[in-house]
């Protein structure tokens, strides 16, 4: 059994970590993006489905294309962030299961059932999005996940050559500007949203 993480690690991942809308003018290198992927891909998904497909927008052109499909406030965040990422979900993820989950015929569970694939792709790519945030934080990178975009326009701009992939959510990444933070929003006590039965 692994030992619990120390308080400093728990703070960095959860307790003092924040969602950022503004970043310092400091680039996030491709080596860091690859390191985020190498961590997030290790997070558990059902039958190792790994349906997330990421497009890392680092060029001004790519960020402008993404911003054009976002709400006004999100567009500003995207344009100013060092990196923005589109996290898509592949509804044909099952085609990769013979490699990713070789000890069972998991592909057959999803053959001919698009509704099941879509539900599973959404659930598991969302999990991977959470792992993206935690991996980035573990590496000292701040993240600002967001909705507020035209999914059809994002799909057309970034997944036109892979029509089986659809946008789930987008996020900005960088090194957060702590001077712009507002006080932390409240979090409920255990008893508010939990039951032990």
C-alpha positions in Angstrom: 0.0 0.0 0.0 1.3 3.5 -0.9 1.9 6.0 1.8 -0.3 9.1 1.9 1.0 12.2 0.2 2.4 14.9 2.5 0.5 18.1 3.1 2.6 20.1 0.6 1.6 17.7 -2.2 -2.0 17.7 -1.2 -2.0 21.5 -1.0 -0.5 21.8 -4.5 -3.0 19.4 -6.0 -6.1 20.4 -4.1 -6.2 22.6 -1.0 -4.4 25.7 -2.2 -4.5 25.1 -5.9 -6.7 27.5 -7.8 -8.4 27.8 -11.2 -6.7 30.6 -13.1 -8.1 33.0 -15.7 -4.9 35.1 -15.9 -1.3 33.9 -16.4 2.2 35.4 -16.2 3.8 36.1 -19.5 5.9 32.9 -19.4 5.7 30.1 -22.0 4.8 26.5 -21.3 7.2 24.3 -23.3 6.2 21.3 -25.4 8.3 19.1 -23.1 6.0 20.1 -20.2 2.9 19.3 -22.3 4.3 15.9 -23.1 5.1 15.4 -19.4 1.4 16.3 -18.6 0.2 13.7 -21.1 2.6 11.1 -19.7 1.1 11.5 -16.3 -2.6 11.9 -17.2 -2.6 8.8 -19.5 -1.8 6.7 -16.4 -5.1 7.6 -14.7 -7.7 4.9 -14.6 -10.5 4.7 -17.2 -13.0 1.9 -17.7 -11.3 -1.0 -19.5 -8.3 1.4 -20.2 -10.5 3.1 -22.9 -8.5 6.3 -23.0 -10.9 8.1 -25.3 -9.5 11.6 -24.8 -7.9 13.3 -27.8 -6.1 16.5 -27.2 -5.2 19.4 -29.3 -2.7 21.8 -27.7 -3.1 25.3 -29.0 0.2 27.1 -28.6 0.4 29.2 -31.8 -1.4 32.6 -32.0 -3.3 31.2 -35.0 -4.6 28.2 -33.2 -5.6 30.2 -30.1 -7.4 32.7 -32.4 -9.3 29.9 -34.1 -10.3 28.4 -30.7 -11.2 31.9 -29.3 -13.5 32.5 -32.3 -15.6 29.5 -31.2 -15.8 30.6 -27.5 -17.9 33.0 -25.5 -16.5 36.6 -25.3 -15.1 36.2 -21.8 -13.6 32.8 -22.6 -12.1 34.1 -25.9 -10.1 36.7 -24.0 -8.8 34.0 -21.6 -7.8 31.7 -24.5 -6.0 34.5 -26.4 -4.0 35.6 -23.4 -3.0 32.1 -22.0 0.3 30.6 -23.0 -1.5 27.4 -24.0 -5.1 26.4 -24.6 -6.1 22.8 -25.0 -9.1 21.2 -26.6 -10.0 17.9 -24.9 -12.0 15.8 -27.3 -13.6 12.4 -27.0 -13.2 9.7 -29.6 -16.5 7.7 -29.9 -14.7 5.1 -31.8 -12.2 4.5 -28.9 -13.2 0.8 -29.0 -11.1 0.3 -32.1 -8.0 0.7 -29.9 -9.1 -1.8 -27.2 -7.4 -4.8 -28.7 -4.1 -3.0 -27.9 -5.1 -1.1 -24.8 -7.0 -3.9 -23.1 -5.6 -7.0 -24.7 -6.6 -9.6 -22.0 -10.4 -9.5 -23.0 -12.4 -9.0 -26.2 -13.5 -5.6 -24.9 -14.0 -4.2 -28.5 -16.9 -6.5 -28.9 -18.7 -4.9 -25.9 -19.0 -1.7 -28.0 -19.3 -2.9 -31.6 -22.6 -1.8 -33.1 -23.7 0.2 -30.0 -22.9 3.9 -30.7 -25.1 5.0 -27.8 -23.0 3.0 -25.3 -19.8 4.3 -26.9 -20.8 7.9 -26.7 -21.8 7.6 -23.0 -18.6 5.8 -22.2 -16.4 8.2 -24.3 -17.9 11.2 -22.5 -17.6 9.7 -19.0 -14.0 8.5 -19.5 -12.7 11.5 -21.4 -14.1 13.6 -18.6 -12.1 11.5 -16.1 -9.1 12.1 -18.2 -9.8 15.8 -18.1 -9.6 15.6 -14.4 -6.3 13.8 -14.6 -5.1 16.5 -17.0 -5.7 19.1 -14.3 -4.0 17.1 -11.6 -1.1 16.2 -13.8 -0.6 19.9 -14.7 -0.8 21.0 -11.1 1.7 18.2 -10.1 4.1 19.7 -12.6 3.6 23.3 -11.3 1.3 24.4 -14.2 -2.0 26.1 -13.5 -5.2 25.3 -15.4 -8.4 27.1 -16.2 -11.0 24.6 -17.4 -14.1 26.0 -19.2 -17.3 25.4 -21.0 -18.8 28.3 -22.9 -17.9 27.5 -26.5 -19.6 26.3 -29.6 -18.8 22.6 -29.7 -19.8 22.3 -33.4 -17.4 25.1 -34.4 -14.6 23.6 -32.3 -15.2 20.2 -33.9 -15.1 21.8 -37.4 -11.9 23.7 -36.6 -9.9 21.0 -34.8 -11.5 17.6 -35.6 -12.7 17.9 -39.2 -10.3 15.1 -40.2 -11.4 12.9 -37.4 -15.2 13.1 -37.4 -15.5 10.4 -34.7 -13.9 12.9 -32.3 -16.0 15.6 -30.6 -15.0 18.3 -28.2 -15.7 17.7 -24.5 -14.2 20.8 -22.9 -11.4 23.3 -23.2 -8.8 24.6 -20.8 -6.1 27.2 -20.6 -2.7 26.5 -19.1 0.1 28.6 -17.8 1.7 29.9 -14.7 -1.0 31.7 -12.8 -1.0 35.4 -12.0 -1.9 35.2 -8.3 -2.4 39.0 -8.1 -5.7 38.5 -10.1 -7.2 35.9 -7.9 -10.5 36.6 -6.0 -11.1 34.9 -2.7 -11.7 31.2 -2.9 -15.3 30.2 -3.5 -16.9 28.1 -0.7 -16.7 24.3 -0.5 -19.4 22.3 1.4 -18.9 20.2 4.5 -19.0 16.4 4.0 -22.5 16.2 5.4 -23.9 18.6 2.8 -23.6 16.4 -0.3 -22.7 13.0 1.1 -24.3 10.0 2.7 -22.7 7.0 4.2 -25.1 4.0 4.0 
